[in-house]
Amino acid sequence: MENTLKRVGVIGGIRIPFCRNNTAYADVGNFGMSVKVLGSLVERYGLHGQELGEVAMGAVIKHSSEWNLAREAVLSSGLAPTTPAITTARACGTSLDNAIIIANKIATGQIEAGIAGGSDTTSDVPIVLGERLRKRLLAVNRAKGWQDKLRAASQGFSFRELKPAFPGVAEPRTGMSMGDHCEKMAKEWRVSRQAQDQLALDSHHKLAAAYEAGFFEDLVVPFRGLKRDGFLRPDSTLEKLASLKPAFDKSSGQGTLTAGNSTGLSDGAAAVLLGTEEWAAQRGLKVQAWFRDAEVAAVDFVHGEGLLMAPTVAVPRMLARHGLTLQDFDFYEIHEAFAAQVLCTLRAWESADYCKNRLGLEQPLGAIDPAKLNVHGSSLAAGHPFAATGARVVATLAKLLEQKGSGRGLISICTAGGMGVTAILER
């Protein structure tokens, strides 16, 4: 294999409007949403019948029957049926990870073009048998004769076994939800309720303004009667946000995370097309931005580190590789899992103590220009279907860089399990 890496172009992306669970997409599921975004991407870029090198799609909450979700969606997308596909998951970083997978394959010359994306539903969730009932049924299946099967089915049976199990949002290692963990982070970094509400309000206003300006006309395709994200509240005010009760720490009187400054349970899908400059030129397509680099990190949240602080570790590693400072960017796309998470991340980078003792840096990374942060809103206003967020962000940032005509953008996404996925786009 040649040592020279090829430049990876982000050609463009598409998503459906994100919406609250149990609303417009309640009966669609991951497959239907994935087919919609892939099909729309095929239509937009004239890819009917074309064989791509790879399609990487993922979902966090999916049925066991969706083990080959990406490949099944490809077979209904209009792409050539000879296009391979891989189904992935890394919580909220899933589709940014997929962009990294596709970019790496393009850079090393394995493929010329591919699609990265993801979908998630919190409406059509898998409801499974309880552990005891599942093991009982397996024992019945293993038993040979009818008497053994009857014994396996009835011995020690309790009607409590019939209670189904729903997907959990708690971290298996701590038993705490992501919101509970983020409350701890907010207290540690002294992030106020007002600062969280202000960031959430700004997200809504910026996303609404971007829709009004037509920024999303070629990025968001109408679906199921929706043309805009179902979470968007352009008429929200600080007073309305301040009236909401804590959503996680409800008893201490110190809780600051609410339904207004935290992302809601969402349904949606997004995908981006990546390729070499030559592949794009052959088809009359333009490259919006270049996928420069990426970095993934993890933190020891079980022993005290903040669950959602891994991007603070990943970003400086990536900056060091390129001799960049945190201020060398025109746009910062920091995923708003919670307003508090964004604010904790920014404070950590400004902290001399954290940067020295945790990141091993002589100087703090410093502050960023707030005017460059999530300039068209982010997850608090758009919604957060777990596996779709990364592709939404890549598509948004690539278009921002194309419109500017030059520049550099930083992507930062925190994930469950104490991980962070980050990337740099340039033009």
C-alpha positions in Angstrom: 0.0 0.0 0.0 1.3 3.5 -0.8 2.2 5.7 2.1 0.7 8.9 0.6 -2.7 9.6 2.0 -5.5 11.0 -0.2 -7.5 14.1 0.8 -11.0 13.2 1.9 -13.8 15.5 0.8 -17.1 16.0 2.5 -19.4 16.4 -0.5 -22.6 17.0 1.3 -25.2 15.7 3.8 -28.9 15.3 4.4 -31.1 14.6 7.3 -34.8 14.4 8.1 -36.2 16.8 10.7 -35.5 15.4 14.2 -38.6 15.0 16.3 -39.8 14.1 19.8 -40.3 10.5 20.4 -43.8 9.1 20.1 -44.8 11.7 17.5 -44.3 11.9 13.7 -41.9 8.9 13.4 -43.4 6.7 16.1 -44.1 3.9 13.6 -41.3 4.4 11.2 -38.3 2.9 13.0 -34.6 2.9 12.2 -35.0 1.1 8.9 -37.5 3.5 7.5 -35.6 6.6 8.6 -32.3 5.2 7.3 -33.8 4.4 3.9 -35.3 7.9 3.7 -32.0 9.7 4.3 -29.9 7.3 2.1 -32.5 7.6 -0.7 -32.5 11.4 -0.4 -28.7 11.5 -0.6 -28.8 9.2 -3.7 -31.3 11.4 -5.3 -29.5 14.7 -4.4 -26.1 13.5 -5.8 -27.3 11.4 -8.7 -26.1 8.1 -7.3 -28.8 5.8 -8.6 -27.4 2.4 -9.5 -23.9 3.4 -8.5 -21.6 1.2 -6.4 -19.9 3.0 -3.5 -16.9 1.6 -1.6 -18.7 1.5 1.7 -21.8 2.7 3.6 -21.4 2.9 7.4 -24.6 3.5 9.2 -25.4 2.9 12.9 -28.1 3.0 15.5 -27.8 2.9 19.3 -31.3 1.7 20.2 -32.2 -1.1 17.7 -34.0 -4.4 17.6 -32.0 -7.6 17.4 -33.4 -8.1 13.9 -31.6 -4.9 12.8 -28.1 -6.5 13.2 -27.5 -5.7 9.5 -29.4 -2.4 9.4 -27.0 -0.6 7.2 -26.9 -3.2 4.5 -30.7 -3.7 4.5 -31.1 0.1 4.1 -28.6 0.2 1.2 -30.6 -2.5 -0.6 -33.6 -0.1 -0.5 -31.7 3.1 -1.1 -31.3 3.2 -4.9 -27.5 2.5 -4.7 -26.2 -0.5 -6.6 -26.9 -3.7 -4.6 -23.2 -4.5 -4.8 -22.5 -1.6 -2.4 -21.3 -3.1 1.0 -22.4 -1.7 4.3 -21.4 -2.0 8.0 -23.7 -1.4 11.0 -22.0 0.3 14.0 -22.6 1.9 17.3 -20.7 4.1 19.7 -23.5 5.8 21.5 -23.8 9.6 20.6 -20.6 9.5 18.5 -21.9 6.8 16.2 -22.2 8.7 12.9 -19.1 10.8 13.5 -17.3 7.6 14.0 -18.8 6.4 10.7 -17.5 9.4 9.0 -14.0 8.6 10.4 -14.4 5.0 9.2 -15.3 6.1 5.7 -12.6 8.9 5.7 -9.9 6.5 6.7 -10.8 4.1 4.0 -10.7 6.9 1.4 -7.5 8.3 2.7 -5.7 5.0 2.5 -6.9 4.3 -1.0 -9.2 1.4 -0.1 -12.3 3.1 -1.5 -13.0 6.3 -3.5 -16.3 7.3 -1.9 -18.7 6.2 0.8 -21.6 7.3 3.0 -21.6 7.7 6.8 -24.7 8.1 8.8 -27.0 7.0 11.6 -30.5 6.8 12.8 -32.1 6.4 16.2 -35.6 5.9 17.6 -36.8 6.2 21.1 -40.3 5.4 20.0 -39.9 2.0 18.4 -37.8 0.6 21.2 -37.0 -3.1 21.7 -38.9 -4.5 24.7 -37.4 -7.8 25.7 -38.2 -10.6 28.1 -37.0 -10.4 31.6 -33.7 -12.2 32.3 -35.3 -15.0 34.3 -38.0 -15.7 31.8 -35.5 -15.6 28.9 -33.3 -18.2 30.7 -36.4 -20.3 31.4 -37.4 -20.4 27.7 -33.8 -21.3 26.7 -33.9 -24.1 29.2 -37.3 -25.3 27.8 -35.7 -25.2 24.3 -32.7 -27.3 25.4 -34.9 -29.9 27.2 -35.4 -33.1 25.2 -38.7 -34.8 26.1 -42.0 -33.1 26.9 -41.7 -34.0 30.6 -38.3 -32.3 30.8 -39.7 -29.3 28.9 -42.7 -29.1 31.3 -40.4 -29.2 34.3 -38.2 -26.5 32.9 -41.2 -24.3 32.2 -42.9 -24.7 35.6 -40.2 -25.2 38.2 -39.9 -22.2 40.5 -42.1 -20.1 38.1 -43.3 -16.7 39.3 -45.6 -14.3 37.5 -43.1 -11.5 38.2 -41.0 -13.2 35.4 -43.5 -11.9 32.9 -42.5 -8.3 33.4 -40.7 -7.1 30.3 -37.4 -5.2 30.2 -37.2 -1.8 28.5 -34.0 -0.2 27.2 -32.1 1.5 30.0 -30.4 4.9 29.9 -28.3 4.3 33.1 -24.6 3.5 32.9 -24.2 -0.2 33.8 -21.0 0.6 35.9 -22.6 3.2 38.1 -26.4 2.8 37.8 -26.6 6.5 37.2 -28.2 8.1 34.2 -26.2 10.5 31.9 -28.2 13.4 33.4 -27.3 12.3 36.9 -23.6 12.2 35.9 -23.9 15.6 34.2 -25.4 17.1 37.4 -22.3 16.0 39.2 -20.1 17.7 36.6 -22.2 20.9 36.8 -21.6 21.1 40.5 -17.9 20.3 40.2 -17.4 23.1 37.6 -19.8 25.4 39.3 -22.0 25.8 36.2 -25.1 27.9 37.1 -28.7 27.1 36.1 -28.9 30.5 34.4 -25.8 29.9 32.2 -27.3 26.6 31.1 -30.7 28.1 30.3 -29.0 30.9 28.4 -27.1 28.5 26.2 -30.3 26.5 25.6 -32.2 29.7 24.6 -29.3 30.8 22.3 -29.5 27.4 20.6 -33.2 27.7 19.8 -32.8 31.3 18.5 -29.8 30.4 16.3 -31.5 27.3 14.8 -34.7 29.3 14.2 -32.7 32.1 12.5 -30.8 29.5 10.3 -34.2 28.0 9.1 -35.5 31.5 8.4 -32.4 32.3 6.4 -32.8 29.2 4.3 -29.6 27.5 5.5 -31.2 24.1 5.9 -33.2 24.1 2.6 -30.8 21.6 1.1 -29.8 19.9 4.3 -33.2 18.9 5.8 -35.7 16.9 3.7 -39.3 17.0 4.7 -40.6 13.7 6.1 -43.9 12.6 7.6 -45.4 16.2 7.4 -42.4 17.7 9.2 -40.3 20.4 7.6 -38.5 21.6 10.7 -37.2 19.9 13.9 -40.0 19.1 16.4 -38.0 20.4 19.4 -37.4 23.9 18.0 -38.9 26.6 20.2 -38.2 30.0 18.7 -40.6 31.7 21.1 -38.8 30.3 24.2 -37.7 32.8 26.8 -35.4 32.7 29.9 -38.5 33.1 32.0 -40.1 30.0 30.6 -36.8 28.0 30.9 -36.4 29.2 34.5 -39.8 28.0 35.4 -38.9 24.3 34.7 -38.2 22.0 37.6 -35.0 19.9 37.8 -35.1 16.7 35.8 -32.5 14.6 37.6 -31.5 15.9 41.0 -35.0 16.5 42.2 -34.6 16.2 45.9 -31.5 18.2 47.0 -32.7 21.6 45.9 -29.4 21.9 44.0 -30.4 20.4 40.7 -29.8 22.6 37.6 -30.5 20.3 34.7 -34.0 20.5 33.3 -36.0 19.4 30.3 -35.2 22.8 28.8 -31.4 22.7 29.1 -31.1 18.9 28.3 -31.8 17.1 25.1 -35.1 15.3 24.8 -35.8 11.8 23.7 -35.6 12.0 19.9 -36.2 10.2 16.6 -34.3 11.0 13.4 -31.6 10.1 10.9 -28.8 11.8 9.0 -26.1 10.9 6.4 -23.1 12.4 4.7 -21.4 11.6 1.4 -17.6 11.6 1.4 -15.1 11.0 -1.5 -11.9 11.9 -3.2 -11.6 15.1 -5.2 -11.2 13.1 -8.3 -14.3 11.0 -7.7 -16.3 14.1 -7.1 -15.0 15.9 -10.2 -15.8 12.9 -12.4 -19.4 13.3 -11.4 -19.6 17.1 -11.5 -19.8 17.3 -7.7 -18.1 19.9 -5.5 -16.3 19.2 -2.2 -17.7 21.4 0.6 -14.8 20.8 3.1 -11.9 18.4 3.8 -12.0 15.9 6.6 -8.6 16.6 8.1 -8.3 14.5 11.2 -10.1 12.9 14.2 -9.4 11.7 17.7 -11.3 9.5 20.2 -10.6 9.4 23.9 -12.1 7.9 27.1 -12.1 8.9 30.8 -12.3 6.9 34.0 -15.8 8.0 35.0 -16.2 5.0 37.3 -13.5 6.4 39.6 -14.5 10.0 39.7 -13.9 11.7 36.3 -16.8 13.4 34.6 -18.7 11.0 32.4 -19.0 13.5 29.5 -15.5 15.0 29.8 -13.6 12.8 27.3 -13.7 15.4 24.5 -11.6 17.7 26.7 -8.9 15.0 26.4 -9.3 14.1 22.7 -9.2 17.7 21.4 -5.7 18.7 22.7 -4.2 15.5 21.4 -5.6 16.3 17.9 -4.5 19.9 18.1 -0.9 18.8 19.1 -0.6 16.7 15.9 -1.2 19.7 13.7 0.5 22.4 15.8 -2.9 24.2 16.3 -4.3 26.1 19.2 -7.9 26.0 20.4 -8.3 29.5 19.0 -7.3 28.5 15.4 -10.9 27.7 14.4 -13.7 29.6 12.7 -16.5 27.4 13.9 -16.9 25.1 17.0 -19.6 22.4 16.8 -19.8 21.1 20.4 -22.7 18.7 20.7 -25.2 19.9 23.3 -26.1 16.7 25.1 -26.8 19.0 28.0 -26.0 22.7 28.2 -24.0 21.9 31.3 -21.8 19.5 29.3 -20.8 22.2 26.9 -20.1 24.7 29.6 -18.0 22.2 31.7 -15.9 21.4 28.6 -15.2 25.1 27.9 -14.3 25.7 31.6 -12.0 22.7 31.7 -10.1 24.1 28.7 -9.8 27.4 30.4 -8.6 25.9 33.7 -4.8 26.0 34.2 -5.1 23.3 36.9 -7.1 20.9 34.7 -5.0 21.4 31.7 -1.8 20.9 33.6 -2.8 18.0 35.9 -5.2 16.1 33.7 -4.1 17.0 30.2 -0.3 17.4 30.8 -0.2 20.9 29.2 2.0 23.7 30.3 -0.6 26.3 29.5 -4.4 26.2 29.5 -6.0 25.8 26.1 -7.9 29.0 26.8 -11.3 30.4 25.9 -13.0 30.3 22.5 -15.0 33.1 20.9 -18.7 32.5 21.9 -19.8 33.9 18.6 -18.2 31.0 16.8 -19.9 28.3 18.9 -22.8 26.3 17.4 -23.6 29.3 15.2 -26.7 27.7 13.8 -27.9 26.0 17.0 -27.2 22.4 18.1 -28.8 19.5 19.8 -30.8 21.3 22.5 -32.8 22.9 19.7 -32.6 20.3 17.0 -33.0 17.2 19.0 -30.5 14.3 19.5 -31.3 11.0 17.9 -28.2 9.4 19.3 -26.6 7.9 16.2 -27.7 10.7 13.9 -26.1 13.6 15.6 -22.6 13.2 14.3 -23.7 13.2 10.6 -25.9 16.2 11.3 -22.9 18.1 12.7 -20.6 17.1 9.8 -23.1 18.2 7.2 -23.8 21.5 9.0 -20.1 22.3 9.5 -19.1 21.4 5.9 -21.8 23.8 4.6 -20.7 26.6 6.9 -17.1 26.2 5.6 -18.3 26.2 2.0 -20.3 29.3 2.5 -17.4 31.1 4.2 -15.1 29.9 1.4 -12.2 29.1 3.7 -11.5 28.2 7.4 -11.4 25.5 9.9 -14.0 23.8 12.1 -13.8 21.7 15.3 -16.3 19.0 16.1 -16.6 17.7 19.7 -19.1 15.0 20.7 -19.4 13.3 24.2 -20.8 9.8 24.5 -22.1 7.3 27.0 -19.5 5.1 28.6 -17.2 8.1 29.2 -16.0 8.5 25.6 -15.5 11.5 23.3 -15.3 11.7 19.5 -13.7 14.8 17.9 -12.7 15.9 14.4 -11.4 18.7 12.3 -12.9 19.9 9.0 -11.1 22.5 6.8 -11.6 24.4 3.6 
